[in-house]
Structure formats: structure tokens, C-alpha cells
């Protein structure tokens, strides 16, 4: 099964499109001829993106400035895309926190659940009836290798990504033969360029440069995987290693190791 061909009346939706993987997905979709709806909180960055891809690829780009962790704001976007011809949905928006959950801001943790998990569910259910009626479409969800394991000091993020991972792969099975492709993107660390030494995190310092994978490669590979209706796409050696460790290592072993590592992130080490 392939993806719907670009059409003047249809749109590909990308959430979290202002930076990172989301921005790269929007650019890659535009390069493939798809008109876009891009959503994120940062309107200035979305406007810049829209101008760049319109000038370069001649596609139409609609900007939606929205905080998808807010149920009311998210409901407006859900209602809109439920009534439109959405050919591809890239559920990409997400946030993370590090540190013991008892020490973190409960409101921000709740927003993380809303954004990383509930928004994925809401937006998917908004576009799914139309895709099934047309017997064609594609849904890409950005989960994480972190969703395969227990991670102390990254508890809310790991739990929400576990939902994203399981929901997407379950939906993939449900929709087999329907014409609607569903793929989980489960990356490890991704970056575009090497940050200055003074801005490097512990992850930047510990992971060799050659093992990082870029946003652009991640976006291209994930859309190719979606076109082939692959259940899961894991880019890069780091992501593959984390995915295997999370799936096959006993949690009594992997959780303390991961917790110690992510505890350093929470401490800003």
C-alpha cells in the first residue's frame, strides 16, 4: 500500500512543526508535493517555515498556532481536520522532563501527558473516519525508544511514549487492509548540528558524533516507512540499540541504569 498522491484539495498535517523532527517532516512532505497544515505554539517559526517551503516547493501551507496540551485549543484543531481531506497526519509534537517526578511541576507533567498521549489519540480519531471512508491515508506517530522501558527520572515521558508506541502499533494491526497506513517512528537521540561545548548536555558529551542521526534523515526514512506501511521505524544505531535494550533486557537491570543516566540529565550535569 502506498500513500495518497498529493492533491490540491488535500492536506498533510504536521504537529510540532516549528523545530526538530516536525520541521524536517514538513519540509520533506513539501518536497514530495504535499500541501500542509503545520501546527505548533511558536507562530513566528511556523511563518518562517511556511515561507521557505512555499518559495522552494510551491506548495500551500496553512499555519495553526496552537498549544496542543490545552484541551480546548486542541479540540478546535481536531474539529477542523475532522471535516477536511487529510491525506497524512504526522503526530509529532511532544515534550520531556527529567528528574524525580515528585520534584517536578505537576501542571507541566499533566501538560506532558495531554500533549504526548491524549493529543495523539484525539487527532488520530479526528482524521481516521475520513481516511477510512476514502480508503486511503497515512498516520505517522513520533513515539520513542524510551517508550519500551521503565526510566526513573524520566517517568512521565517514558510512560506517555509507551502509550504512543503501543497505540500506534495496535492501530497498525487494526487497519491492515483498509488502505490507511500507520507507522510508529521510535527514535533515540536526534540532532541537526553539534552544539557548542558550553551548551552540550551529558548526552552530547557521551555519544560520539558519528552515532547521531539528523532530523532530515529521520524524516525521510520515516515517511518512506509510512509509504510501505511498516509498523515501526527506528532510525540510527543509538535508537536501534535502545529499542532492543528496552524490549529484551529485564527491567530490573535496565531501569536502574537508565534511571542513573536520566537523573544526571535532571541535575543538569
C-alpha positions as a Markdown table, in Angstrom:
| # | Residue | x | y | z |
|---|---|---|---|---|
| 1 | Unk | 0.0 | 0.0 | 0.0 |
| 2 | Unk | 1.3 | 3.5 | -0.9 |
| 3 | Unk | 0.3 | 6.9 | 0.5 |
| 4 | Unk | -2.3 | 9.1 | -1.2 |
| 5 | Unk | -0.8 | 11.2 | -4.0 |
| 6 | Unk | -0.5 | 14.9 | -3.4 |
| 7 | Unk | -3.8 | 16.7 | -4.3 |
| 8 | Unk | -4.7 | 20.4 | -4.4 |
| 9 | Unk | -7.7 | 19.7 | -2.1 |
| 10 | Unk | -6.0 | 17.6 | 0.5 |
| 11 | Unk | -3.5 | 18.5 | 3.3 |
| 12 | Unk | -0.8 | 16.7 | 5.2 |
| 13 | Unk | -0.8 | 17.8 | 8.9 |
| 14 | Unk | 2.3 | 18.1 | 11.0 |
| 15 | Unk | 2.2 | 18.9 | 14.7 |
| 16 | Unk | 5.3 | 20.2 | 16.5 |
| 17 | Unk | 6.4 | 21.6 | 13.1 |
| 18 | Unk | 8.3 | 24.6 | 14.4 |
| 19 | Unk | 11.6 | 22.7 | 15.0 |
| 20 | Unk | 13.4 | 19.4 | 15.1 |
| 21 | Unk | 11.8 | 16.3 | 13.5 |
| 22 | Unk | 8.5 | 18.1 | 13.0 |
| 23 | Unk | 10.1 | 20.8 | 10.9 |
| 24 | Unk | 12.0 | 18.2 | 8.9 |
| 25 | Unk | 8.8 | 16.2 | 8.3 |
| 26 | Unk | 7.1 | 19.3 | 7.0 |
| 27 | Unk | 10.0 | 20.2 | 4.6 |
| 28 | Unk | 10.1 | 16.6 | 3.4 |
| 29 | Unk | 6.4 | 16.4 | 2.7 |
| 30 | Unk | 6.6 | 19.7 | 0.9 |
| 31 | Unk | 9.4 | 18.4 | -1.2 |
| 32 | Unk | 7.2 | 15.5 | -2.1 |
| 33 | Unk | 4.4 | 17.9 | -3.3 |
| 34 | Unk | 2.0 | 17.8 | -0.3 |
| 35 | Unk | 0.1 | 20.9 | 0.8 |
| 36 | Unk | 0.4 | 21.4 | 4.5 |
| 37 | Unk | -1.2 | 22.3 | 7.8 |
| 38 | Unk | 1.6 | 23.0 | 10.3 |
| 39 | Unk | 0.8 | 23.3 | 14.0 |
| 40 | Unk | 2.9 | 24.4 | 17.0 |
| 41 | Unk | 3.0 | 27.1 | 19.7 |
| 42 | Unk | 5.6 | 29.3 | 18.0 |
| 43 | Unk | 3.9 | 31.2 | 15.3 |
| 44 | Unk | 7.0 | 33.1 | 14.2 |
| 45 | Unk | 8.9 | 29.8 | 13.5 |
| 46 | Unk | 5.9 | 28.4 | 11.6 |
| 47 | Unk | 5.6 | 31.5 | 9.5 |
| 48 | Unk | 9.3 | 31.2 | 8.6 |
| 49 | Unk | 8.8 | 27.6 | 7.7 |
| 50 | Unk | 5.8 | 28.3 | 5.6 |
| 51 | Unk | 7.6 | 31.0 | 3.6 |
| 52 | Unk | 10.6 | 28.8 | 3.0 |
| 53 | Unk | 8.7 | 25.7 | 1.7 |
| 54 | Unk | 6.2 | 27.8 | -0.3 |
| 55 | Unk | 9.1 | 29.6 | -2.1 |
| 56 | Unk | 11.1 | 26.4 | -2.6 |
| 57 | Unk | 8.4 | 23.9 | -3.5 |
| 58 | Unk | 5.3 | 25.9 | -4.5 |
| 59 | Unk | 3.0 | 24.2 | -2.0 |
| 60 | Unk | 0.3 | 25.8 | 0.1 |
| 61 | Unk | 1.0 | 26.0 | 3.8 |
| 62 | Unk | -1.6 | 26.8 | 6.4 |
| 63 | Unk | -0.3 | 27.8 | 9.9 |
| 64 | Unk | -2.1 | 26.9 | 13.1 |
| 65 | Unk | -0.7 | 28.4 | 16.2 |
| 66 | Unk | -2.0 | 26.1 | 19.0 |
| 67 | Unk | -0.9 | 24.6 | 22.3 |
| 68 | Unk | -2.0 | 21.0 | 21.8 |
| 69 | Unk | -1.6 | 20.3 | 25.5 |
| 70 | Unk | -4.7 | 22.6 | 26.0 |
| 71 | Unk | -7.9 | 20.5 | 25.5 |
| 72 | Unk | -10.0 | 23.4 | 24.3 |
| 73 | Unk | -7.4 | 24.6 | 21.8 |
| 74 | Unk | -6.7 | 21.1 | 20.7 |
| 75 | Unk | -10.4 | 20.5 | 20.2 |
| 76 | Unk | -10.6 | 23.3 | 17.7 |
| 77 | Unk | -7.9 | 21.8 | 15.6 |
| 78 | Unk | -9.4 | 18.3 | 15.9 |
| 79 | Unk | -12.8 | 19.6 | 14.8 |
| 80 | Unk | -11.2 | 21.4 | 11.8 |
| 81 | Unk | -9.2 | 18.4 | 10.5 |
| 82 | Unk | -12.1 | 16.1 | 11.1 |
| 83 | Unk | -14.0 | 18.0 | 8.4 |
| 84 | Unk | -11.2 | 18.3 | 5.9 |
| 85 | Unk | -9.5 | 15.9 | 3.4 |
| 86 | Unk | -6.4 | 15.0 | 5.4 |
| 87 | Unk | -4.1 | 12.7 | 3.5 |
| 88 | Unk | -1.3 | 12.3 | 6.1 |
| 89 | Unk | -1.2 | 13.1 | 9.8 |
| 90 | Unk | 2.2 | 13.3 | 11.5 |
| 91 | Unk | 1.5 | 13.3 | 15.2 |
| 92 | Unk | 4.9 | 14.6 | 16.2 |
| 93 | Unk | 4.5 | 17.3 | 19.0 |
| 94 | Unk | 6.0 | 16.3 | 22.3 |
| 95 | Unk | 7.8 | 17.5 | 25.4 |
| 96 | Unk | 10.0 | 15.8 | 28.0 |
| 97 | Unk | 11.1 | 16.4 | 31.6 |
| 98 | Unk | 14.0 | 14.9 | 33.6 |
| 99 | Unk | 14.3 | 14.3 | 37.4 |
| 100 | Unk | 12.3 | 12.7 | 40.1 |
| 101 | Unk | 8.6 | 13.2 | 39.3 |
| 102 | Unk | 7.8 | 14.2 | 42.9 |
| 103 | Unk | 10.1 | 17.2 | 42.4 |
| 104 | Unk | 8.7 | 18.4 | 39.1 |
| 105 | Unk | 5.8 | 20.8 | 38.4 |
| 106 | Unk | 2.6 | 18.8 | 38.5 |
| 107 | Unk | 0.9 | 21.1 | 36.0 |
| 108 | Unk | 3.7 | 20.7 | 33.5 |
| 109 | Unk | 3.7 | 16.9 | 34.0 |
| 110 | Unk | 0.0 | 16.9 | 33.3 |
| 111 | Unk | 0.5 | 19.0 | 30.2 |
| 112 | Unk | 3.1 | 16.5 | 29.0 |
| 113 | Unk | 0.5 | 13.7 | 29.3 |
| 114 | Unk | -2.0 | 15.8 | 27.4 |
| 115 | Unk | 0.5 | 16.6 | 24.6 |
| 116 | Unk | 2.4 | 13.3 | 24.3 |
| 117 | Unk | -0.5 | 10.9 | 24.7 |
| 118 | Unk | -4.0 | 12.4 | 24.7 |
| 119 | Unk | -3.4 | 14.7 | 21.7 |
| 120 | Unk | -2.1 | 11.8 | 19.7 |
| 121 | Unk | -5.3 | 9.9 | 20.4 |
| 122 | Unk | -7.6 | 12.9 | 19.8 |
| 123 | Unk | -6.0 | 14.0 | 16.5 |
| 124 | Unk | -5.8 | 10.4 | 15.2 |
| 125 | Unk | -9.5 | 9.8 | 15.9 |
| 126 | Unk | -10.3 | 13.1 | 14.2 |
| 127 | Unk | -8.8 | 12.1 | 10.8 |
| 128 | Unk | -9.4 | 8.4 | 10.9 |
| 129 | Unk | -13.1 | 8.3 | 9.8 |
| 130 | Unk | -12.4 | 10.3 | 6.7 |
| 131 | Unk | -9.3 | 8.2 | 5.8 |
| 132 | Unk | -11.3 | 5.0 | 6.2 |
| 133 | Unk | -14.2 | 6.4 | 4.1 |
| 134 | Unk | -11.7 | 7.3 | 1.3 |
| 135 | Unk | -9.8 | 4.0 | 1.9 |
| 136 | Unk | -6.5 | 5.8 | 1.8 |
| 137 | Unk | -4.3 | 7.8 | 4.2 |
| 138 | Unk | -1.2 | 7.7 | 6.4 |
| 139 | Unk | -0.7 | 8.3 | 10.1 |
| 140 | Unk | 2.8 | 8.7 | 11.5 |
| 141 | Unk | 3.2 | 8.9 | 15.2 |
| 142 | Unk | 6.5 | 10.0 | 16.8 |
| 143 | Unk | 6.9 | 7.7 | 19.8 |
| 144 | Unk | 10.3 | 6.9 | 21.3 |
| 145 | Unk | 12.7 | 4.2 | 22.1 |
| 146 | Unk | 12.2 | 5.4 | 25.7 |
| 147 | Unk | 8.6 | 4.0 | 25.4 |
| 148 | Unk | 10.0 | 0.5 | 25.5 |
| 149 | Unk | 11.4 | 0.6 | 29.0 |
| 150 | Unk | 11.0 | 1.9 | 32.6 |
| 151 | Unk | 13.0 | 5.1 | 33.1 |
| 152 | Unk | 13.3 | 6.5 | 36.5 |
| 153 | Unk | 13.8 | 10.3 | 36.4 |
| 154 | Unk | 12.1 | 10.4 | 33.1 |
| 155 | Unk | 8.9 | 8.7 | 34.2 |
| 156 | Unk | 6.1 | 10.8 | 32.6 |
| 157 | Unk | 7.9 | 11.0 | 29.2 |
| 158 | Unk | 8.6 | 7.2 | 29.2 |
| 159 | Unk | 5.0 | 6.5 | 30.2 |
| 160 | Unk | 3.5 | 8.8 | 27.5 |
| 161 | Unk | 5.7 | 7.4 | 24.9 |
| 162 | Unk | 4.8 | 3.9 | 25.9 |
| 163 | Unk | 1.2 | 4.9 | 25.2 |
| 164 | Unk | 2.2 | 6.4 | 21.8 |
| 165 | Unk | 4.2 | 3.3 | 20.9 |
| 166 | Unk | 1.5 | 0.7 | 21.8 |
| 167 | Unk | -1.4 | 2.7 | 20.5 |
| 168 | Unk | 0.3 | 3.2 | 17.1 |
| 169 | Unk | 1.3 | -0.4 | 16.7 |
| 170 | Unk | -2.1 | -1.7 | 17.8 |
| 171 | Unk | -3.8 | 0.7 | 15.3 |
| 172 | Unk | -1.5 | -0.6 | 12.6 |
| 173 | Unk | -2.8 | -4.1 | 13.1 |
| 174 | Unk | -6.5 | -2.9 | 13.2 |
| 175 | Unk | -6.2 | -1.1 | 9.9 |
| 176 | Unk | -4.4 | -3.7 | 7.9 |
| 177 | Unk | -6.0 | -4.0 | 4.5 |
| 178 | Unk | -8.1 | -0.8 | 5.0 |
| 179 | Unk | -5.9 | 1.4 | 2.8 |
| 180 | Unk | -4.8 | 3.5 | 5.8 |
| 181 | Unk | -1.1 | 3.2 | 6.6 |
| 182 | Unk | 0.1 | 3.5 | 10.2 |
| 183 | Unk | 3.7 | 3.7 | 11.3 |
| 184 | Unk | 5.5 | 4.3 | 14.6 |
| 185 | Unk | 8.6 | 6.4 | 14.5 |
| 186 | Unk | 10.6 | 5.4 | 17.5 |
| 187 | Unk | 13.9 | 7.4 | 17.5 |
| 188 | Unk | 16.6 | 7.6 | 20.0 |
| 189 | Unk | 18.5 | 10.9 | 20.3 |
| 190 | Unk | 18.4 | 13.1 | 17.2 |
| 191 | Unk | 20.2 | 16.3 | 16.4 |
| 192 | Unk | 20.9 | 18.6 | 13.5 |
| 193 | Unk | 24.3 | 20.0 | 14.4 |
| 194 | Unk | 26.9 | 19.8 | 17.1 |
| 195 | Unk | 26.2 | 22.3 | 19.8 |
| 196 | Unk | 29.0 | 24.5 | 21.3 |
| 197 | Unk | 30.9 | 22.8 | 24.1 |
| 198 | Unk | 29.4 | 25.1 | 26.7 |
| 199 | Unk | 25.8 | 24.2 | 25.6 |
| 200 | Unk | 26.4 | 20.4 | 25.4 |
| 201 | Unk | 24.3 | 18.1 | 27.6 |
| 202 | Unk | 25.6 | 14.9 | 29.1 |
| 203 | Unk | 24.1 | 13.1 | 26.1 |
| 204 | Unk | 26.1 | 15.2 | 23.7 |
| 205 | Unk | 29.3 | 14.5 | 25.6 |
| 206 | Unk | 28.8 | 10.8 | 25.9 |
| 207 | Unk | 27.5 | 9.9 | 22.5 |
| 208 | Unk | 30.1 | 10.0 | 19.7 |
| 209 | Unk | 29.3 | 12.4 | 16.8 |
| 210 | Unk | 29.3 | 9.6 | 14.3 |
| 211 | Unk | 26.4 | 7.9 | 16.0 |
| 212 | Unk | 24.0 | 10.8 | 15.9 |
| 213 | Unk | 21.3 | 10.8 | 13.2 |
| 214 | Unk | 19.9 | 14.0 | 11.8 |
| 215 | Unk | 16.3 | 15.3 | 11.7 |
| 216 | Unk | 16.4 | 15.3 | 7.9 |
| 217 | Unk | 17.4 | 11.6 | 7.7 |
| 218 | Unk | 14.8 | 10.7 | 10.3 |
| 219 | Unk | 12.0 | 12.5 | 8.5 |
| 220 | Unk | 12.9 | 11.0 | 5.1 |
| 221 | Unk | 13.2 | 7.5 | 6.5 |
| 222 | Unk | 10.0 | 7.6 | 8.5 |
| 223 | Unk | 7.9 | 8.8 | 5.5 |
| 224 | Unk | 9.4 | 6.1 | 3.4 |
| 225 | Unk | 8.5 | 3.6 | 6.1 |
| 226 | Unk | 4.9 | 5.0 | 6.2 |
| 227 | Unk | 4.6 | 4.6 | 2.5 |
| 228 | Unk | 5.5 | 1.0 | 2.9 |
| 229 | Unk | 3.1 | 0.6 | 5.8 |
| 230 | Unk | 5.9 | -0.6 | 8.1 |
| 231 | Unk | 4.7 | -1.0 | 11.7 |
| 232 | Unk | 7.8 | 0.6 | 13.3 |
| 233 | Unk | 10.7 | 2.6 | 12.0 |
| 234 | Unk | 13.7 | 3.0 | 14.3 |
| 235 | Unk | 16.4 | 5.3 | 12.8 |
| 236 | Unk | 20.1 | 5.2 | 13.7 |
| 237 | Unk | 22.3 | 2.8 | 15.7 |
| 238 | Unk | 21.5 | 4.5 | 19.0 |
| 239 | Unk | 17.8 | 4.2 | 18.5 |
| 240 | Unk | 18.1 | 0.6 | 17.5 |
| 241 | Unk | 20.3 | -0.2 | 20.5 |
| 242 | Unk | 17.9 | 1.5 | 22.9 |
| 243 | Unk | 14.9 | -0.2 | 21.3 |
| 244 | Unk | 16.5 | -3.7 | 21.6 |
| 245 | Unk | 17.6 | -3.0 | 25.2 |
| 246 | Unk | 14.1 | -1.8 | 26.2 |
| 247 | Unk | 12.4 | -4.7 | 24.6 |
| 248 | Unk | 14.6 | -7.6 | 25.6 |
| 249 | Unk | 16.6 | -6.5 | 28.8 |
| 250 | Unk | 15.0 | -7.4 | 32.1 |
| 251 | Unk | 13.6 | -4.2 | 33.6 |
| 252 | Unk | 15.3 | -5.0 | 36.9 |
| 253 | Unk | 18.5 | -4.4 | 35.1 |
| 254 | Unk | 17.7 | -1.7 | 32.6 |
| 255 | Unk | 15.7 | 0.6 | 34.9 |
| 256 | Unk | 18.4 | 1.3 | 37.4 |
| 257 | Unk | 20.9 | 2.0 | 34.6 |
| 258 | Unk | 18.5 | 4.3 | 32.7 |
| 259 | Unk | 17.5 | 6.0 | 35.9 |
| 260 | Unk | 21.0 | 6.9 | 36.9 |
| 261 | Unk | 21.7 | 8.3 | 33.5 |
| 262 | Unk | 18.5 | 10.4 | 33.3 |
| 263 | Unk | 19.0 | 11.5 | 36.9 |
| 264 | Unk | 22.1 | 13.3 | 35.7 |
| 265 | Unk | 20.1 | 15.0 | 32.9 |
| 266 | Unk | 17.7 | 16.2 | 35.6 |
| 267 | Unk | 20.5 | 17.6 | 37.6 |
| 268 | Unk | 21.9 | 19.4 | 34.6 |
| 269 | Unk | 25.2 | 17.5 | 34.7 |
